[in-house]
Amino acid sequence: MNKRFFIHKITVYHTEDEKSYEAIHFNEVYFRHNKKTNLVDKGLEKGSTGSITIPTTEKLNISTDDYIVEGSIEDEFSLSVLQEKYQVFKVISVDDNRKGNLQHYKIGVSE
């Protein structure tokens, strides 16, 4: 993989029990997201989605119970506080693509 595309940093708030979250920082990832707003009958609704590519040969412990913030964030996990300060994404899919020459994880996220 070409390193020039992996210029983003993310913080993954990972949980095993949905009660406590640990922050895991990743440097040199590719994060593509689309900010969207949809007009619905009750007003405007956010609909941002994205995908994150993490080049690695190591097994990562990321699940659909986790949250991701762009950047290296040191804040403790509190969803409402993080949403006031940052754009917070929920992990909706995790693809383990550690096969062949282009080993990576692909994470699907939604706001």
Contacts in CASP RR format, 6 or more apart in sequence:
PFRMAT RR
TARGET T0000
AUTHOR 0000-0000-0000
METHOD contacts of the structure
MODEL  1
MNKRFFIHKITVYHTEDEKSYEAIHFNEVYFRHNKKTNLVDKGLEKGSTG
SITIPTTEKLNISTDDYIVEGSIEDEFSLSVLQEKYQVFKVISVDDNRKG
NLQHYKIGVSE
1 53 0 8 1.000
1 55 0 8 1.000
1 102 0 8 1.000
1 104 0 8 1.000
3 28 0 8 1.000
5 30 0 8 1.000
6 28 0 8 1.000
6 29 0 8 1.000
6 30 0 8 1.000
6 53 0 8 1.000
6 55 0 8 1.000
7 28 0 8 1.000
7 30 0 8 1.000
8 28 0 8 1.000
8 29 0 8 1.000
8 30 0 8 1.000
8 31 0 8 1.000
8 52 0 8 1.000
8 70 0 8 1.000
8 71 0 8 1.000
9 25 0 8 1.000
9 26 0 8 1.000
9 27 0 8 1.000
9 28 0 8 1.000
9 29 0 8 1.000
9 70 0 8 1.000
9 71 0 8 1.000
9 72 0 8 1.000
10 25 0 8 1.000
10 26 0 8 1.000
10 29 0 8 1.000
10 31 0 8 1.000
10 52 0 8 1.000
10 68 0 8 1.000
10 69 0 8 1.000
10 70 0 8 1.000
10 71 0 8 1.000
11 23 0 8 1.000
11 24 0 8 1.000
11 25 0 8 1.000
11 26 0 8 1.000
11 68 0 8 1.000
11 69 0 8 1.000
11 71 0 8 1.000
11 72 0 8 1.000
11 73 0 8 1.000
12 23 0 8 1.000
12 24 0 8 1.000
12 25 0 8 1.000
12 26 0 8 1.000
12 62 0 8 1.000
12 66 0 8 1.000
12 67 0 8 1.000
12 68 0 8 1.000
12 91 0 8 1.000
13 21 0 8 1.000
13 22 0 8 1.000
13 23 0 8 1.000
13 24 0 8 1.000
13 66 0 8 1.000
13 67 0 8 1.000
13 68 0 8 1.000
13 69 0 8 1.000
13 77 0 8 1.000
13 82 0 8 1.000
14 21 0 8 1.000
14 22 0 8 1.000
14 23 0 8 1.000
14 24 0 8 1.000
14 61 0 8 1.000
14 62 0 8 1.000
14 63 0 8 1.000
14 66 0 8 1.000
15 21 0 8 1.000
15 22 0 8 1.000
15 63 0 8 1.000
15 65 0 8 1.000
15 66 0 8 1.000
18 65 0 8 1.000
20 77 0 8 1.000
21 66 0 8 1.000
21 67 0 8 1.000
21 77 0 8 1.000
23 73 0 8 1.000
23 74 0 8 1.000
23 75 0 8 1.000
23 77 0 8 1.000
24 62 0 8 1.000
25 72 0 8 1.000
26 54 0 8 1.000
27 72 0 8 1.000
28 55 0 8 1.000
29 52 0 8 1.000
29 53 0 8 1.000
29 54 0 8 1.000
29 55 0 8 1.000
30 52 0 8 1.000
30 53 0 8 1.000
31 50 0 8 1.000
31 51 0 8 1.000
31 52 0 8 1.000
31 70 0 8 1.000
32 50 0 8 1.000
32 51 0 8 1.000
32 52 0 8 1.000
33 48 0 8 1.000
33 49 0 8 1.000
33 50 0 8 1.000
33 51 0 8 1.000
33 70 0 8 1.000
33 89 0 8 1.000
33 109 0 8 1.000
34 48 0 8 1.000
34 49 0 8 1.000
34 50 0 8 1.000
35 48 0 8 1.000
36 46 0 8 1.000
36 47 0 8 1.000
36 48 0 8 1.000
36 49 0 8 1.000
37 44 0 8 1.000
37 45 0 8 1.000
37 46 0 8 1.000
37 47 0 8 1.000
38 44 0 8 1.000
38 45 0 8 1.000
38 46 0 8 1.000
38 47 0 8 1.000
39 45 0 8 1.000
46 111 0 8 1.000
47 110 0 8 1.000
47 111 0 8 1.000
48 87 0 8 1.000
48 89 0 8 1.000
48 110 0 8 1.000
48 111 0 8 1.000
49 108 0 8 1.000
49 109 0 8 1.000
49 110 0 8 1.000
49 111 0 8 1.000
50 89 0 8 1.000
50 108 0 8 1.000
50 109 0 8 1.000
50 110 0 8 1.000
51 106 0 8 1.000
51 107 0 8 1.000
51 108 0 8 1.000
51 109 0 8 1.000
52 68 0 8 1.000
52 106 0 8 1.000
52 107 0 8 1.000
52 108 0 8 1.000
52 109 0 8 1.000
53 104 0 8 1.000
53 105 0 8 1.000
53 106 0 8 1.000
53 107 0 8 1.000
54 60 0 8 1.000
54 104 0 8 1.000
54 105 0 8 1.000
54 106 0 8 1.000
54 107 0 8 1.000
55 102 0 8 1.000
55 103 0 8 1.000
55 104 0 8 1.000
56 98 0 8 1.000
56 103 0 8 1.000
56 104 0 8 1.000
56 105 0 8 1.000
57 98 0 8 1.000
57 103 0 8 1.000
59 96 0 8 1.000
59 98 0 8 1.000
60 105 0 8 1.000
62 91 0 8 1.000
62 94 0 8 1.000
62 105 0 8 1.000
62 107 0 8 1.000
63 91 0 8 1.000
63 94 0 8 1.000
64 90 0 8 1.000
64 91 0 8 1.000
64 92 0 8 1.000
64 93 0 8 1.000
64 94 0 8 1.000
65 91 0 8 1.000
66 90 0 8 1.000
66 91 0 8 1.000
67 77 0 8 1.000
67 79 0 8 1.000
67 82 0 8 1.000
67 88 0 8 1.000
67 89 0 8 1.000
67 90 0 8 1.000
67 91 0 8 1.000
68 88 0 8 1.000
68 89 0 8 1.000
68 90 0 8 1.000
68 91 0 8 1.000
68 107 0 8 1.000
68 109 0 8 1.000
69 82 0 8 1.000
69 86 0 8 1.000
69 87 0 8 1.000
69 88 0 8 1.000
69 89 0 8 1.000
70 86 0 8 1.000
70 87 0 8 1.000
73 82 0 8 1.000
73 86 0 8 1.000
75 81 0 8 1.000
75 82 0 8 1.000
75 85 0 8 1.000
79 88 0 8 1.000
82 88 0 8 1.000
87 111 0 8 1.000
88 111 0 8 1.000
89 109 0 8 1.000
89 110 0 8 1.000
89 111 0 8 1.000
90 109 0 8 1.000
90 110 0 8 1.000
90 111 0 8 1.000
91 107 0 8 1.000
91 108 0 8 1.000
91 109 0 8 1.000
92 108 0 8 1.000
92 109 0 8 1.000
92 110 0 8 1.000
93 106 0 8 1.000
93 107 0 8 1.000
93 108 0 8 1.000
94 105 0 8 1.000
94 106 0 8 1.000
94 107 0 8 1.000
94 108 0 8 1.000
95 105 0 8 1.000
95 106 0 8 1.000
95 107 0 8 1.000
96 105 0 8 1.000
97 103 0 8 1.000
97 104 0 8 1.000
97 105 0 8 1.000
97 106 0 8 1.000
98 104 0 8 1.000
98 105 0 8 1.000
END
